[in-house]
Structure formats: C-alpha cells, structure tokens
C-alpha cells in the first residue's frame, strides 16, 4: 500500500491520493484556445473549435467523445462527461494541435 496516513478527529486512515481530497497544493487547469484567448468551458465550445480545425466527430462509442483528423493518424478520446475532462485530456489536445491550444493554471 502506498499513500499518506492521516490522523483526524481521533481516526487514522490511509489516503492514497492526498491531493485529491482538497485542492490545497493542486492547481486547477483550463484549456485555452490561443487565437481567441477563450477558455474551453464545455464540449460544445471544444467541438466548434476542433471542427474548424478539420477534426471530425466519431459516434461509435457511447462512453467517449472522439475526434479524428483525416490527414493524420491522431485520435482524441475524451470522457463523455465534461466534469471528468482532466489535464491529461487537455495536454492530448495541445500536442495534437500545436500553437492552437494551451493548458494554463487557474
């Protein structure tokens, strides 16, 4: 087992990811569309930006939002629920769309 032992209110427990329980020490990230400086706040906004860049939406998997660009082998796979859109997904978009998107700390 790995993690941190926390003693609180007379109870000791193992916390495997201590930063996940509180936002202390962790910064929230946002995806920014650089040409407009717009923060991506929903999949509808992201869909419009990616479509304008030549990405096409796949509708094969009901659990994922997927985009493919015909001129490449790249595939962007995102969780269906925007609240589960994490920094790893943001960085995937940045890598596949250089100079168009950026991940920033809030």
Backbone as JSON Lines, residues from 0, in Angstrom:
{"i":0,"aa":"X","n":[0.84,-1.19,0.0],"ca":[0.0,0.0,0.0],"c":[0.88,1.24,0.0]}
{"i":1,"aa":"X","n":[0.47,2.22,-0.77],"ca":[1.19,3.49,-0.75],"c":[0.19,4.6,-0.47]}
{"i":2,"aa":"X","n":[0.69,5.68,0.06],"ca":[-0.17,6.8,0.38],"c":[0.32,7.51,1.61]}
{"i":3,"aa":"X","n":[-0.56,8.24,2.24],"ca":[-0.23,9.01,3.43],"c":[-1.21,8.65,4.52]}
{"i":4,"aa":"X","n":[-0.69,8.39,5.71],"ca":[-1.56,8.13,6.86],"c":[-1.99,9.47,7.43]}
{"i":5,"aa":"X","n":[-3.29,9.65,7.6],"ca":[-3.85,10.91,8.1],"c":[-4.56,10.64,9.42]}
{"i":6,"aa":"X","n":[-4.24,11.47,10.43],"ca":[-4.89,11.38,11.72],"c":[-5.79,12.59,11.86]}
{"i":7,"aa":"X","n":[-7.11,12.37,11.94],"ca":[-8.06,13.47,12.02],"c":[-9.22,13.07,12.92]}
{"i":8,"aa":"X","n":[-9.54,13.9,13.89],"ca":[-10.66,13.66,14.82],"c":[-10.56,12.3,15.5]}
{"i":9,"aa":"X","n":[-9.35,11.92,15.89],"ca":[-9.15,10.66,16.6],"c":[-9.18,9.42,15.74]}
{"i":10,"aa":"X","n":[-9.21,9.59,14.41],"ca":[-9.27,8.44,13.5],"c":[-8.06,8.5,12.56]}
{"i":11,"aa":"X","n":[-7.41,7.35,12.38],"ca":[-6.29,7.24,11.47],"c":[-6.77,6.49,10.23]}
{"i":12,"aa":"X","n":[-6.42,7.02,9.06],"ca":[-6.79,6.32,7.82],"c":[-5.73,6.57,6.76]}
{"i":13,"aa":"X","n":[-5.65,5.68,5.81],"ca":[-4.7,5.78,4.71],"c":[-5.35,6.52,3.56]}
{"i":14,"aa":"X","n":[-4.71,7.58,3.11],"ca":[-5.19,8.35,1.96],"c":[-4.23,8.07,0.82]}
{"i":15,"aa":"X","n":[-4.72,7.44,-0.25],"ca":[-3.85,7.05,-1.36],"c":[-3.44,8.21,-2.23]}
{"i":16,"aa":"X","n":[-4.33,9.19,-2.41],"ca":[-4.01,10.36,-3.22],"c":[-4.37,11.6,-2.41]}
{"i":17,"aa":"X","n":[-3.47,12.07,-1.54],"ca":[-3.83,13.14,-0.62],"c":[-4.23,14.44,-1.29]}
{"i":18,"aa":"X","n":[-3.72,14.74,-2.46],"ca":[-4.07,15.97,-3.14],"c":[-5.47,15.96,-3.71]}
{"i":19,"aa":"X","n":[-6.05,14.79,-3.89],"ca":[-7.38,14.7,-4.49],"c":[-8.48,15.11,-3.52]}
{"i":20,"aa":"X","n":[-8.25,14.99,-2.23],"ca":[-9.29,15.31,-1.26],"c":[-9.52,16.79,-1.11]}
{"i":21,"aa":"X","n":[-8.48,17.57,-1.24],"ca":[-8.62,19.02,-1.15],"c":[-7.8,19.64,-2.25]}
{"i":22,"aa":"X","n":[-8.13,20.83,-2.63],"ca":[-7.39,21.49,-3.7],"c":[-6.16,22.2,-3.18]}
{"i":23,"aa":"X","n":[-5.8,22.0,-1.92],"ca":[-4.6,22.6,-1.38],"c":[-3.4,21.97,-2.05]}
{"i":24,"aa":"X","n":[-2.55,22.79,-2.63],"ca":[-1.35,22.28,-3.28],"c":[-1.56,21.85,-4.72]}
{"i":25,"aa":"X","n":[-2.78,21.72,-5.17],"ca":[-3.02,21.38,-6.56],"c":[-3.74,22.53,-7.24]}
{"i":26,"aa":"X","n":[-3.34,22.78,-8.45],"ca":[-3.95,23.87,-9.19],"c":[-4.86,23.3,-10.26]}
{"i":27,"aa":"X","n":[-5.97,23.94,-10.42],"ca":[-6.9,23.54,-11.47],"c":[-6.36,24.04,-12.8]}
{"i":28,"aa":"X","n":[-6.54,23.26,-13.82],"ca":[-6.06,23.59,-15.16],"c":[-7.24,23.91,-16.06]}
{"i":29,"aa":"X","n":[-7.0,24.77,-17.04],"ca":[-8.01,25.06,-18.06],"c":[-7.35,24.97,-19.42]}
{"i":30,"aa":"X","n":[-8.15,24.64,-20.41],"ca":[-7.71,24.6,-21.8],"c":[-8.09,25.92,-22.45]}
{"i":31,"aa":"X","n":[-7.12,26.56,-23.1],"ca":[-7.35,27.87,-23.7],"c":[-7.12,27.78,-25.21]}
{"i":32,"aa":"X","n":[-8.05,28.31,-25.98],"ca":[-7.92,28.41,-27.43],"c":[-7.14,29.7,-27.69]}
{"i":33,"aa":"X","n":[-5.89,29.56,-28.15],"ca":[-4.98,30.71,-28.25],"c":[-5.41,31.81,-29.22]}
{"i":34,"aa":"X","n":[-5.9,31.48,-30.41],"ca":[-6.26,32.57,-31.33],"c":[-7.31,33.53,-30.76]}
{"i":35,"aa":"X","n":[-8.21,33.02,-29.91],"ca":[-9.26,33.87,-29.34],"c":[-9.08,34.12,-27.85]}
{"i":36,"aa":"X","n":[-8.09,33.45,-27.23],"ca":[-7.87,33.52,-25.77],"c":[-9.1,33.05,-24.99]}
{"i":37,"aa":"X","n":[-9.92,32.2,-25.6],"ca":[-11.15,31.71,-24.98],"c":[-10.86,30.44,-24.17]}
{"i":38,"aa":"X","n":[-11.35,30.42,-22.94],"ca":[-11.24,29.23,-22.11],"c":[-12.33,28.25,-22.54]}
{"i":39,"aa":"X","n":[-11.95,26.99,-22.75],"ca":[-12.91,25.97,-23.15],"c":[-13.71,25.56,-21.92]}
{"i":40,"aa":"X","n":[-15.0,25.9,-21.92],"ca":[-15.84,25.67,-20.76],"c":[-16.86,24.55,-20.96]}
{"i":41,"aa":"X","n":[-16.91,24.0,-22.17],"ca":[-17.86,22.91,-22.44],"c":[-17.41,22.16,-23.69]}
{"i":42,"aa":"X","n":[-17.98,20.98,-23.86],"ca":[-17.68,20.21,-25.06],"c":[-18.27,20.87,-26.3]}
{"i":43,"aa":"X","n":[-19.34,21.63,-26.17],"ca":[-19.91,22.31,-27.33],"c":[-18.91,23.32,-27.88]}
{"i":44,"aa":"X","n":[-18.26,24.06,-26.99],"ca":[-17.25,25.04,-27.41],"c":[-16.06,24.32,-28.04]}
{"i":45,"aa":"X","n":[-15.6,23.25,-27.38],"ca":[-14.47,22.49,-27.91],"c":[-14.79,21.87,-29.26]}
{"i":46,"aa":"X","n":[-15.99,21.35,-29.41],"ca":[-16.41,20.74,-30.68],"c":[-16.33,21.75,-31.81]}
{"i":47,"aa":"X","n":[-16.8,22.98,-31.57],"ca":[-16.74,24.03,-32.6],"c":[-15.3,24.35,-32.99]}
{"i":48,"aa":"X","n":[-14.43,24.44,-32.0],"ca":[-13.01,24.77,-32.27],"c":[-12.33,23.65,-33.05]}
{"i":49,"aa":"X","n":[-12.55,22.41,-32.63],"ca":[-11.9,21.28,-33.3],"c":[-12.45,21.08,-34.7]}
{"i":50,"aa":"X","n":[-13.75,21.24,-34.88],"ca":[-14.35,21.11,-36.2],"c":[-13.77,22.14,-37.17]}
{"i":51,"aa":"X","n":[-13.58,23.35,-36.68],"ca":[-12.99,24.41,-37.51],"c":[-11.56,24.07,-37.92]}
{"i":52,"aa":"X","n":[-10.89,23.24,-37.14],"ca":[-9.51,22.83,-37.45],"c":[-9.44,21.56,-38.3]}
{"i":53,"aa":"X","n":[-10.6,21.03,-38.71],"ca":[-10.62,19.85,-39.57],"c":[-10.82,18.53,-38.85]}
{"i":54,"aa":"X","n":[-11.1,18.57,-37.56],"ca":[-11.38,17.34,-36.81],"c":[-12.82,16.91,-37.06]}
{"i":55,"aa":"X","n":[-13.03,15.61,-37.17],"ca":[-14.36,15.05,-37.37],"c":[-14.76,14.24,-36.15]}
{"i":56,"aa":"X","n":[-16.01,14.3,-35.8],"ca":[-16.51,13.59,-34.62],"c":[-16.87,12.16,-34.97]}
{"i":57,"aa":"X","n":[-16.4,11.21,-34.15],"ca":[-16.81,9.81,-34.24],"c":[-17.96,9.6,-33.27]}
{"i":58,"aa":"X","n":[-18.93,8.78,-33.65],"ca":[-20.07,8.49,-32.79],"c":[-20.15,7.01,-32.44]}
{"i":59,"aa":"X","n":[-19.04,6.3,-32.52],"ca":[-19.03,4.85,-32.31],"c":[-19.19,4.43,-30.85]}
{"i":60,"aa":"X","n":[-18.55,5.13,-29.93],"ca":[-18.53,4.72,-28.53],"c":[-19.42,5.63,-27.69]}
{"i":61,"aa":"X","n":[-20.46,5.09,-27.05],"ca":[-21.37,5.93,-26.26],"c":[-20.73,6.48,-24.98]}
{"i":62,"aa":"X","n":[-19.6,5.91,-24.54],"ca":[-18.93,6.36,-23.32],"c":[-17.89,7.45,-23.57]}
{"i":63,"aa":"X","n":[-17.52,7.65,-24.84],"ca":[-16.45,8.59,-25.17],"c":[-16.89,9.59,-26.22]}
{"i":64,"aa":"X","n":[-16.25,10.73,-26.18],"ca":[-16.34,11.73,-27.24],"c":[-15.04,11.58,-28.02]}
{"i":65,"aa":"X","n":[-15.11,11.26,-29.31],"ca":[-13.9,11.03,-30.07],"c":[-13.87,11.9,-31.31]}
{"i":66,"aa":"X","n":[-12.66,12.37,-31.61],"ca":[-12.43,13.2,-32.78],"c":[-11.25,12.62,-33.56]}
{"i":67,"aa":"X","n":[-11.37,12.64,-34.9],"ca":[-10.31,12.16,-35.78],"c":[-10.07,13.19,-36.86]}
{"i":68,"aa":"X","n":[-8.81,13.32,-37.24],"ca":[-8.44,14.22,-38.34],"c":[-7.98,13.35,-39.49]}
{"i":69,"aa":"X","n":[-8.65,13.46,-40.62],"ca":[-8.39,12.57,-41.76],"c":[-6.95,12.61,-42.25]}
{"i":70,"aa":"X","n":[-6.33,13.76,-42.19],"ca":[-4.97,13.9,-42.72],"c":[-3.91,13.34,-41.78]}
{"i":71,"aa":"X","n":[-4.32,12.81,-40.62],"ca":[-3.37,12.27,-39.63],"c":[-3.87,10.93,-39.1]}
{"i":72,"aa":"X","n":[-3.06,10.33,-38.26],"ca":[-3.47,9.11,-37.57],"c":[-3.96,9.44,-36.16]}
{"i":73,"aa":"X","n":[-4.05,10.71,-35.82],"ca":[-4.42,11.14,-34.48],"c":[-5.89,10.9,-34.16]}
{"i":74,"aa":"X","n":[-6.13,10.52,-32.92],"ca":[-7.47,10.34,-32.4],"c":[-7.5,10.98,-31.02]}
{"i":75,"aa":"X","n":[-8.48,11.82,-30.78],"ca":[-8.67,12.43,-29.47],"c":[-9.86,11.73,-28.82]}
{"i":76,"aa":"X","n":[-9.65,11.13,-27.66],"ca":[-10.71,10.45,-26.92],"c":[-10.92,11.15,-25.59]}
{"i":77,"aa":"X","n":[-12.15,11.55,-25.33],"ca":[-12.49,12.3,-24.12],"c":[-13.64,11.62,-23.4]}
{"i":78,"aa":"X","n":[-13.69,11.75,-22.07],"ca":[-14.85,11.19,-21.34],"c":[-16.11,11.93,-21.74]}
{"i":79,"aa":"X","n":[-17.22,11.23,-21.79],"ca":[-18.49,11.82,-22.21],"c":[-18.93,12.98,-21.3]}
{"i":80,"aa":"X","n":[-18.62,12.86,-20.01],"ca":[-19.0,13.87,-19.02],"c":[-17.9,14.93,-18.91]}
{"i":81,"aa":"X","n":[-18.22,16.19,-19.18],"ca":[-17.24,17.26,-19.17],"c":[-16.6,17.44,-17.79]}
{"i":82,"aa":"X","n":[-17.29,17.08,-16.73],"ca":[-16.72,17.21,-15.39],"c":[-15.55,16.25,-15.18]}
{"i":83,"aa":"X","n":[-15.41,15.26,-16.03],"ca":[-14.29,14.31,-15.97],"c":[-13.18,14.67,-16.96]}
{"i":84,"aa":"X","n":[-13.29,15.82,-17.59],"ca":[-12.29,16.34,-18.53],"c":[-11.09,16.84,-17.72]}
{"i":85,"aa":"X","n":[-10.0,16.11,-17.73],"ca":[-8.84,16.38,-16.88],"c":[-7.67,16.93,-17.69]}
{"i":86,"aa":"X","n":[-6.63,17.31,-16.98],"ca":[-5.47,17.91,-17.63],"c":[-4.81,16.97,-18.64]}
{"i":87,"aa":"X","n":[-4.84,15.66,-18.39],"ca":[-4.24,14.74,-19.36],"c":[-4.96,14.8,-20.71]}
{"i":88,"aa":"X","n":[-6.29,15.02,-20.68],"ca":[-7.05,15.17,-21.92],"c":[-6.68,16.49,-22.6]}
{"i":89,"aa":"X","n":[-6.52,17.53,-21.78],"ca":[-6.16,18.84,-22.31],"c":[-4.8,18.79,-23.01]}
{"i":90,"aa":"X","n":[-3.83,18.15,-22.37],"ca":[-2.49,18.06,-22.96],"c":[-2.52,17.24,-24.25]}
{"i":91,"aa":"X","n":[-3.37,16.23,-24.32],"ca":[-3.51,15.45,-25.54],"c":[-3.98,16.35,-26.69]}
{"i":92,"aa":"X","n":[-4.92,17.22,-26.41],"ca":[-5.42,18.16,-27.43],"c":[-4.33,19.14,-27.83]}
{"i":93,"aa":"X","n":[-3.57,19.62,-26.85],"ca":[-2.49,20.58,-27.13],"c":[-1.44,19.95,-28.04]}
{"i":94,"aa":"X","n":[-1.03,18.73,-27.74],"ca":[0.01,18.06,-28.52],"c":[-0.44,17.85,-29.96]}
{"i":95,"aa":"X","n":[-1.71,17.57,-30.16],"ca":[-2.22,17.27,-31.49],"c":[-2.68,18.53,-32.24]}
{"i":96,"aa":"X","n":[-2.61,19.68,-31.58],"ca":[-3.0,20.95,-32.21],"c":[-2.02,22.04,-31.77]}
{"i":97,"aa":"X","n":[-0.78,21.88,-32.12],"ca":[0.26,22.81,-31.68],"c":[-0.06,24.25,-32.08]}
{"i":98,"aa":"X","n":[0.25,25.16,-31.17],"ca":[0.06,26.6,-31.36],"c":[-1.4,27.03,-31.47]}
{"i":99,"aa":"X","n":[-2.33,26.13,-31.17],"ca":[-3.76,26.46,-31.22],"c":[-4.36,26.45,-29.81]}
{"i":100,"aa":"X","n":[-3.92,25.49,-28.99],"ca":[-4.42,25.37,-27.63],"c":[-3.26,25.42,-26.64]}
{"i":101,"aa":"X","n":[-3.6,25.78,-25.4],"ca":[-2.62,25.81,-24.33],"c":[-3.32,25.45,-23.02]}
{"i":102,"aa":"X","n":[-2.61,24.76,-22.15],"ca":[-3.13,24.45,-20.81],"c":[-2.55,25.47,-19.84]}
{"i":103,"aa":"X","n":[-3.42,26.07,-19.04],"ca":[-2.97,27.08,-18.07],"c":[-3.5,26.73,-16.68]}
{"i":104,"aa":"X","n":[-2.74,27.19,-15.67],"ca":[-3.21,27.1,-14.28],"c":[-4.21,28.2,-14.02]}
{"i":105,"aa":"X","n":[-5.21,27.89,-13.19],"ca":[-6.2,28.9,-12.82],"c":[-5.77,29.54,-11.53]}
